[in-house]
Amino acid sequence: MRVISLAAASIGVAALFPPAAMAAPLPGWQADLVADVAQTNISTQDGAITVLDSTWRQGYAVDLLAVHELSTPTDRVDARLSARIPPGAQVDIDVRGRLADRSWTEWTAAGTALPVAATAVQARITLHGNGPAVPTVTGLRLSADQAGIRPAATGTPLTYRAFATREGLTGQTTANGHVITSRDHFVALPSGKALSAKGSSTYSVKLCNPATNKCEVAPVWDVGPWNTKDDYWNPASVRQSWKDLPQGKPEAQAAYQDDYNGGKDQYGRAVGNPAGVDLADGTFWDGLGMTDNGWIQVTYQWTGAGTPAPGWPIVEQGDTGTTVKTVQYLLNVRQQAGLAVDGDFGPATLAAAKTFQSAHGLTVDGIVGPNTWSALVPVVTSGSTGDAVRAVQNELTAHDITTPVTGVFDAATDTNLRSFQTANGLSATGSTDAETWKALVN
């Protein structure tokens, strides 16, 4: 077994601790590798994790750990990893920080500075196999460093012109574990620093096609095209690779246009187009109205002041869909409205919403906004039953975490809710506080 210090920027090429150092653990906390369920291609046994399927994406696997609350802000998290890593395999430890407004920084290698001081942190373990030879992680200890605290980030998100290609691949699985559907809506970027966990859209981009004047906001659910360590939207000071390229220029674009790196990507493949973003079919065809690969404007929404924290949506007459179903389920619980849960905000739902608002001293307009949501959502947890549980189960399924809508908060619902909470950077309590409801209905 190797005990590896990740207090430096290099991951997988880090200094080994001598045996004597193993008896003096870093101050901090021991990560529970198996308690959380936000995992992709992970196998667990006896408290350790390894790759489940070594043939999938060359033995790629991800374990997203629980959010850790801090007593004082920090701008860096160091890590000590205990692992068996065969030649050619690799383990990456990344962390992100939560700001006071509950937004998140992008993922940063352990031991390197977060862009701002954080009040809570979350770690992610990524395993990279080498054919059948895969790593096994047996322990991870994390510690917060309070040196060099920086003020909160400000400014608008970065926007760059990028060449977009259609991903396709219906039925295959993305880097975060999402199974691609027909006319799906998501994007891939060539770095895991902005990869949203399955069931979340923490990291999203706004895409605009100048040829059609159509725009769409889509979550980052996959890694690519061409490269996997090219966060080209970042400045050279923090960019993972190819720091000599201009900020905003993907390596694939430089390779294709300028013969940079001999015209090859990180794997030595000849680059066949200048792509900086891959689009799922629904985003490509329906969202942007594209008929062929081409240049678009991409806004990286987590840059600037961090990822926007979810808020309460506005739901009103004429709306349809999953969130309307949630409103109807909850009005049936809170108001005994007897509504048909059909996802159509029609006259009956409008009348029930107004009755609920009147009974709770709210503005009676029939619009379900922040004040109405705050009064409407209950706490549901293991053992709960009824329409409020159905609302949670229906929302989990809509967030790509398939959960039977039974109205009984059983063990499967508990596991799935905890997975959803971990994926969205929330404490995995297994019960629905206001922050969990906000994430569910967004």
C-alpha positions as CSV (number, residue, x, y, z in Angstrom):
1,M,0.0,0.0,0.0
2,R,1.2,3.5,-0.8
3,V,0.3,6.6,1.4
4,I,0.5,9.6,-0.9
5,S,0.6,13.2,0.1
6,L,-1.6,15.4,-2.1
7,A,-0.5,18.7,-0.5
8,A,1.1,19.7,-3.8
9,A,-0.5,20.4,-7.2
10,S,0.6,17.2,-8.8
11,I,-1.9,14.3,-8.5
12,G,-0.7,10.8,-9.2
13,V,2.9,12.1,-9.3
14,A,3.1,13.0,-5.6
15,A,5.7,12.3,-2.9
16,L,5.4,9.2,-0.9
17,F,5.3,9.4,2.9
18,P,7.9,7.2,4.7
19,P,6.5,4.5,6.9
20,A,7.2,6.5,10.1
21,A,4.9,9.3,8.9
22,M,1.9,7.0,8.7
23,A,1.6,7.0,12.5
24,A,1.1,10.7,12.6
25,P,-2.0,11.5,10.6
26,L,-2.7,15.1,9.4
27,P,-5.2,17.0,11.4
28,G,-8.6,17.0,9.7
29,W,-11.1,14.4,9.0
30,Q,-11.2,10.8,7.6
31,A,-13.3,10.5,4.5
32,D,-15.9,7.7,4.5
33,L,-15.4,6.2,1.1
34,V,-18.4,3.9,1.0
35,A,-21.2,5.6,3.0
36,D,-22.3,7.9,0.2
37,V,-24.0,6.6,-3.0
38,A,-23.1,9.3,-5.6
39,Q,-20.8,6.9,-7.4
40,T,-20.0,6.0,-11.0
41,N,-18.5,2.6,-11.9
42,I,-17.4,2.1,-8.3
43,S,-17.1,-1.2,-6.5
44,T,-16.9,-1.2,-2.7
45,Q,-15.7,-3.9,-0.3
46,D,-14.4,-3.8,3.3
47,G,-14.4,0.0,3.3
48,A,-12.3,0.3,0.1
49,I,-13.2,1.4,-3.4
50,T,-12.0,0.2,-6.8
51,V,-13.2,0.2,-10.4
52,L,-16.3,-1.9,-11.1
53,D,-15.9,-2.4,-14.9
54,S,-12.3,-2.0,-16.1
55,T,-13.5,-2.0,-19.8
56,W,-15.7,1.1,-19.4
57,R,-13.8,4.3,-20.4
58,Q,-10.5,2.5,-19.9
59,G,-11.3,1.9,-16.2
60,Y,-12.7,5.3,-15.3
61,A,-14.7,5.6,-12.0
62,V,-15.8,8.4,-9.7
63,D,-16.7,8.5,-6.0
64,L,-18.3,11.7,-4.8
65,L,-17.9,12.1,-1.0
66,A,-20.0,13.9,1.6
67,V,-20.0,17.6,2.1
68,H,-17.8,18.6,5.1
69,E,-18.8,21.8,7.0
70,L,-16.0,24.0,8.3
71,S,-15.8,25.9,11.5
72,T,-13.6,28.6,9.8
73,P,-13.2,29.4,6.1
74,T,-10.5,27.7,4.1
75,D,-8.9,28.3,0.7
76,R,-7.1,24.9,0.4
77,V,-7.7,21.3,1.2
78,D,-4.8,18.9,1.6
79,A,-5.2,15.1,1.3
80,R,-3.4,12.0,2.3
81,L,-4.3,9.0,0.2
82,S,-3.8,5.3,1.0
83,A,-4.1,3.3,-2.2
84,R,-2.7,0.5,-4.3
85,I,-1.9,2.0,-7.7
86,P,-0.6,-0.4,-10.4
87,P,1.8,1.0,-13.1
88,G,0.0,3.2,-15.6
89,A,-3.1,3.7,-13.3
90,Q,-3.9,6.9,-11.5
91,V,-6.0,8.4,-8.7
92,D,-7.1,12.0,-8.7
93,I,-8.4,13.8,-5.6
94,D,-10.3,17.0,-6.4
95,V,-12.1,19.3,-4.0
96,R,-14.6,22.2,-4.4
97,G,-15.6,24.9,-1.9
98,R,-19.0,26.2,-1.0
99,L,-19.4,29.9,-0.5
100,A,-21.6,31.7,2.0
101,D,-24.3,32.1,-0.6
102,R,-24.3,28.4,-1.2
103,S,-22.7,28.6,-4.6
104,W,-19.8,26.3,-5.5
105,T,-16.3,26.8,-7.0
106,E,-15.2,24.5,-9.8
107,W,-13.3,21.3,-8.9
108,T,-9.7,21.9,-8.0
109,A,-6.9,19.4,-7.4
110,A,-6.3,18.7,-3.7
111,G,-3.4,20.7,-2.4
112,T,-3.9,23.7,-4.7
113,A,-5.7,26.9,-3.8
114,L,-9.4,27.3,-4.2
115,P,-10.3,30.4,-6.0
116,V,-12.1,31.8,-2.9
117,A,-12.4,31.1,0.8
118,A,-15.0,28.4,1.4
119,T,-17.3,27.6,4.3
120,A,-17.8,23.9,3.4
121,V,-15.9,21.6,1.1
122,Q,-16.6,18.4,-0.9
123,A,-14.0,15.9,-2.2
124,R,-14.2,13.7,-5.3
125,I,-12.0,10.6,-6.0
126,T,-11.5,9.7,-9.7
127,L,-9.9,6.4,-10.5
128,H,-8.1,5.8,-13.9
129,G,-7.3,2.2,-14.8
130,N,-4.7,0.9,-17.2
131,G,-6.5,-2.0,-18.9
132,P,-7.3,-4.7,-16.3
133,A,-4.9,-3.0,-13.9
134,V,-7.0,-0.7,-11.7
135,P,-6.3,1.2,-8.5
136,T,-7.8,0.5,-5.1
137,V,-8.3,3.3,-2.5
138,T,-8.3,2.1,1.1
139,G,-8.2,5.5,2.9
140,L,-8.4,9.2,2.5
141,R,-7.7,11.9,5.1
142,L,-8.4,15.5,4.4
143,S,-7.3,18.7,6.1
144,A,-8.2,22.4,5.7
145,D,-5.5,25.0,5.3
146,Q,-6.4,28.6,6.2
147,A,-3.3,30.3,4.6
148,G,-3.7,32.9,1.9
149,I,-7.4,33.5,2.2
150,R,-8.8,35.4,-0.7
151,P,-11.9,37.5,-1.0
152,A,-15.0,36.2,-2.7
153,A,-14.9,36.2,-6.5
154,T,-16.9,38.9,-8.4
155,G,-17.6,39.6,-12.0
156,T,-19.6,38.1,-14.8
157,P,-19.1,34.6,-16.1
158,L,-16.7,34.1,-19.0
159,T,-17.9,33.7,-22.5
160,Y,-15.8,32.3,-25.5
161,R,-16.5,31.4,-29.1
162,A,-16.1,27.6,-29.4
163,F,-16.6,25.0,-32.2
164,A,-19.5,22.7,-31.3
165,T,-19.9,19.1,-32.4
166,R,-22.9,16.8,-32.0
167,E,-22.2,14.0,-29.4
168,G,-24.9,11.5,-30.3
169,L,-24.1,8.2,-28.6
170,T,-27.7,7.4,-27.6
171,G,-27.8,4.6,-25.1
172,Q,-24.2,5.0,-24.0
173,T,-23.2,6.4,-20.6
174,T,-21.6,9.8,-19.8
175,A,-18.7,10.4,-17.4
176,N,-21.2,11.2,-14.6
177,G,-23.2,8.0,-15.1
178,H,-26.1,9.4,-17.1
179,V,-27.5,7.1,-19.8
180,I,-27.9,9.2,-23.0
181,T,-31.5,9.4,-24.3
182,S,-32.8,10.3,-27.7
183,R,-32.7,14.1,-28.2
184,D,-31.0,14.6,-24.8
185,H,-30.0,17.9,-23.4
186,F,-26.5,18.3,-21.9
187,V,-22.9,19.2,-23.0
188,A,-19.4,17.7,-22.7
189,L,-16.4,19.9,-21.9
190,P,-12.8,18.6,-22.2
191,S,-12.1,18.8,-18.4
192,G,-13.6,17.2,-15.3
193,K,-13.2,20.5,-13.4
194,A,-16.7,21.4,-14.4
195,L,-18.4,18.0,-14.4
196,S,-21.8,18.0,-12.7
197,A,-22.7,14.8,-10.8
198,K,-25.5,12.6,-12.0
199,G,-28.8,14.2,-10.8
200,S,-27.4,17.7,-10.7
201,S,-26.8,20.7,-12.9
202,T,-24.4,22.5,-10.7
203,Y,-22.1,23.3,-13.6
204,S,-24.0,24.5,-16.6
205,V,-23.2,26.5,-19.8
206,K,-25.3,29.0,-21.7
207,L,-25.1,28.2,-25.4
208,C,-26.1,30.7,-28.2
209,N,-26.1,30.0,-31.9
210,P,-25.6,33.2,-33.8
211,A,-26.8,31.5,-37.0
212,T,-30.3,30.9,-35.5
213,N,-30.4,33.3,-32.6
214,K,-31.4,30.4,-30.4
215,C,-29.9,29.8,-26.9
216,E,-30.1,27.1,-24.3
217,V,-28.7,26.5,-20.8
218,A,-27.5,22.9,-20.5
219,P,-25.7,21.0,-17.7
220,V,-22.1,19.6,-18.1
221,W,-22.6,15.8,-17.9
222,D,-19.7,14.5,-19.9
223,V,-15.9,15.0,-20.5
224,G,-14.6,15.6,-24.0
225,P,-14.2,16.3,-26.9
226,W,-10.7,15.1,-27.7
227,N,-9.1,15.9,-24.3
228,T,-10.0,15.4,-20.7
229,K,-7.6,17.8,-18.9
230,D,-8.1,21.0,-20.9
231,D,-10.0,23.6,-18.9
232,Y,-9.4,26.2,-21.6
233,W,-11.7,28.7,-20.1
234,N,-9.3,29.2,-17.2
235,P,-6.2,31.4,-17.1
236,A,-2.7,29.9,-17.5
237,S,-2.1,30.2,-13.7
238,V,-4.7,27.5,-13.0
239,R,-5.2,25.8,-16.4
240,Q,-4.5,22.0,-16.1
241,S,-2.5,21.6,-19.3
242,W,-1.2,23.6,-22.3
243,K,-0.7,26.7,-20.2
244,D,1.0,28.5,-23.1
245,L,-2.2,28.7,-25.1
246,P,-4.4,31.8,-24.9
247,Q,-7.2,31.7,-22.4
248,G,-10.4,30.5,-24.1
249,K,-8.6,28.5,-26.9
250,P,-9.0,24.8,-26.6
251,E,-6.0,22.6,-27.3
252,A,-8.0,20.8,-30.0
253,Q,-8.6,24.1,-31.8
254,A,-4.9,25.0,-31.6
255,A,-3.9,21.5,-32.8
256,Y,-6.3,21.6,-35.8
257,Q,-5.7,25.2,-36.8
258,D,-2.1,25.8,-35.9
259,D,-0.6,22.2,-35.8
260,Y,0.0,22.8,-32.0
261,N,1.3,19.6,-30.3
262,G,1.9,18.2,-33.7
263,G,-1.8,18.4,-34.5
264,K,-2.6,15.8,-31.9
265,D,-4.6,15.6,-28.7
266,Q,-3.5,14.3,-25.3
267,Y,-3.7,10.7,-26.4
268,G,-1.6,11.3,-29.6
269,R,-4.6,11.1,-31.9
270,A,-4.7,13.4,-35.0
271,V,-7.3,16.1,-34.2
272,G,-10.0,16.1,-36.9
273,N,-11.9,19.3,-35.9
274,P,-11.4,22.3,-33.6
275,A,-14.1,21.3,-31.1
276,G,-14.2,22.8,-27.6
277,V,-17.7,21.5,-26.7
278,D,-19.8,18.5,-27.5
279,L,-23.6,18.9,-27.6
280,A,-26.2,16.2,-26.9
281,D,-28.7,15.7,-29.8
282,G,-31.6,17.6,-28.2
283,T,-29.4,20.6,-27.4
284,F,-27.8,20.5,-30.9
285,W,-31.0,20.1,-33.0
286,D,-33.8,21.5,-30.8
287,G,-32.1,23.9,-28.4
288,L,-29.8,25.6,-30.9
289,G,-31.4,24.7,-34.2
290,M,-28.1,23.4,-35.6
291,T,-27.9,21.1,-38.6
292,D,-24.1,20.8,-38.8
293,N,-21.1,21.3,-36.5
294,G,-20.2,25.0,-36.1
295,W,-19.2,27.9,-34.1
296,I,-21.3,29.1,-31.1
297,Q,-21.0,31.4,-28.1
298,V,-20.5,29.5,-24.8
299,T,-20.9,31.1,-21.3
300,Y,-19.3,29.1,-18.5
301,Q,-21.8,30.0,-15.8
302,W,-19.8,28.9,-12.8
303,T,-16.9,31.3,-13.5
304,G,-17.0,34.8,-12.1
305,A,-18.8,34.5,-8.7
306,G,-19.2,30.7,-8.7
307,T,-22.1,28.4,-9.5
308,P,-25.5,30.1,-8.9
309,A,-27.2,28.5,-5.9
310,P,-30.7,27.1,-6.8
311,G,-33.7,29.3,-5.8
312,W,-37.4,28.7,-5.8
313,P,-38.9,28.6,-9.4
314,I,-42.0,30.6,-10.4
315,V,-44.8,28.3,-11.3
316,E,-48.1,29.7,-12.6
317,Q,-51.2,29.0,-14.7
318,G,-50.3,27.7,-18.1
319,D,-47.2,25.9,-17.0
320,T,-46.8,22.1,-17.4
321,G,-44.3,19.4,-16.4
322,T,-42.7,17.8,-13.3
323,T,-42.6,20.9,-11.2
324,V,-46.4,21.5,-11.7
325,K,-46.9,17.9,-10.6
326,T,-45.0,18.7,-7.4
327,V,-47.2,21.7,-6.7
328,Q,-50.3,19.6,-7.2
329,Y,-49.0,16.8,-4.9
330,L,-48.1,19.3,-2.2
331,L,-51.4,21.2,-2.5
332,N,-53.2,17.8,-2.1
333,V,-51.2,17.4,1.2
334,R,-51.4,20.9,2.6
335,Q,-54.8,21.9,1.3
336,Q,-56.6,18.6,0.7
337,A,-57.2,20.0,-2.7
338,G,-58.1,16.7,-4.4
339,L,-56.2,17.7,-7.5
340,A,-55.5,15.4,-10.4
341,V,-51.7,15.2,-10.6
342,D,-51.4,15.7,-14.3
343,G,-48.6,18.3,-14.6
344,D,-51.0,20.9,-16.1
345,F,-51.4,24.1,-14.1
346,G,-55.1,24.7,-15.1
347,P,-58.0,26.5,-13.4
348,A,-58.4,23.8,-10.6
349,T,-54.7,24.1,-9.6
350,L,-55.0,27.9,-9.7
351,A,-58.0,27.9,-7.4
352,A,-56.2,25.5,-5.0
353,A,-53.1,27.7,-5.0
354,K,-55.2,30.8,-4.2
355,T,-57.0,29.0,-1.4
356,F,-53.7,27.9,0.1
357,Q,-52.2,31.4,-0.1
358,S,-55.3,32.9,1.6
359,A,-55.2,30.4,4.4
360,H,-51.5,31.2,5.1
361,G,-51.6,35.0,4.9
362,L,-49.8,35.2,1.5
363,T,-50.5,37.4,-1.5
364,V,-53.4,35.7,-3.2
365,D,-52.4,35.7,-6.9
366,G,-52.2,31.9,-7.6
367,I,-48.5,32.2,-8.5
368,V,-46.3,29.7,-6.7
369,G,-43.2,31.8,-5.9
370,P,-40.7,31.9,-3.1
371,N,-43.1,32.7,-0.3
372,T,-45.7,30.1,-1.4
373,W,-43.0,27.4,-1.9
374,S,-41.6,28.1,1.6
375,A,-45.0,27.5,3.2
376,L,-45.9,24.6,0.9
377,V,-42.9,22.2,1.2
378,P,-42.9,19.8,4.2
379,V,-40.1,17.8,5.7
380,V,-40.4,14.2,4.5
381,T,-38.0,11.4,5.7
382,S,-37.8,7.7,6.2
383,G,-41.2,6.3,7.2
384,S,-43.2,9.2,5.7
385,T,-46.1,8.3,3.4
386,G,-48.5,10.1,1.0
387,D,-48.4,12.7,-1.8
388,A,-45.4,14.6,-0.4
389,V,-43.4,11.4,-0.7
390,R,-44.7,11.0,-4.3
391,A,-43.5,14.5,-5.1
392,V,-40.0,13.6,-3.9
393,Q,-40.0,10.3,-5.8
394,N,-41.3,12.0,-9.0
395,E,-38.6,14.7,-8.8
396,L,-35.8,12.2,-8.1
397,T,-36.8,10.4,-11.3
398,A,-36.9,13.6,-13.2
399,H,-33.3,14.2,-12.0
400,D,-32.1,11.0,-13.6
401,I,-32.3,9.0,-10.3
402,T,-35.1,6.5,-11.1
403,T,-37.4,6.1,-8.1
404,P,-40.7,4.2,-8.1
405,V,-43.6,6.6,-7.2
406,T,-45.2,4.6,-4.5
407,G,-45.9,7.2,-1.8
408,V,-43.9,5.2,0.7
409,F,-40.5,6.6,1.9
410,D,-38.7,3.3,1.8
411,A,-35.0,2.3,1.9
412,A,-34.6,2.9,-1.9
413,T,-36.1,6.4,-1.6
414,D,-33.8,7.1,1.3
415,T,-30.7,5.9,-0.7
416,N,-31.7,7.9,-3.8
417,L,-32.4,11.1,-1.9
418,R,-29.0,10.9,-0.1
419,S,-27.4,10.3,-3.5
420,F,-29.2,13.4,-4.9
421,Q,-28.2,15.5,-1.9
422,T,-24.5,14.5,-2.3
423,A,-24.6,15.1,-6.0
424,N,-25.9,18.6,-5.4
425,G,-23.5,19.5,-2.7
426,L,-26.0,19.2,0.2
427,S,-25.7,17.4,3.5
428,A,-26.8,13.8,2.9
429,T,-29.5,13.7,5.6
430,G,-32.1,11.7,3.9
431,S,-34.8,14.3,4.7
432,T,-36.1,17.2,2.7
433,D,-35.2,20.6,4.2
434,A,-35.7,23.8,2.2
435,E,-32.4,23.6,0.4
436,T,-33.1,20.0,-0.8
437,W,-36.6,21.1,-2.0
438,K,-35.0,24.0,-3.9
439,A,-32.6,21.6,-5.7
440,L,-35.4,19.1,-6.4
441,V,-37.8,21.6,-8.0
442,N,-35.1,23.2,-10.2
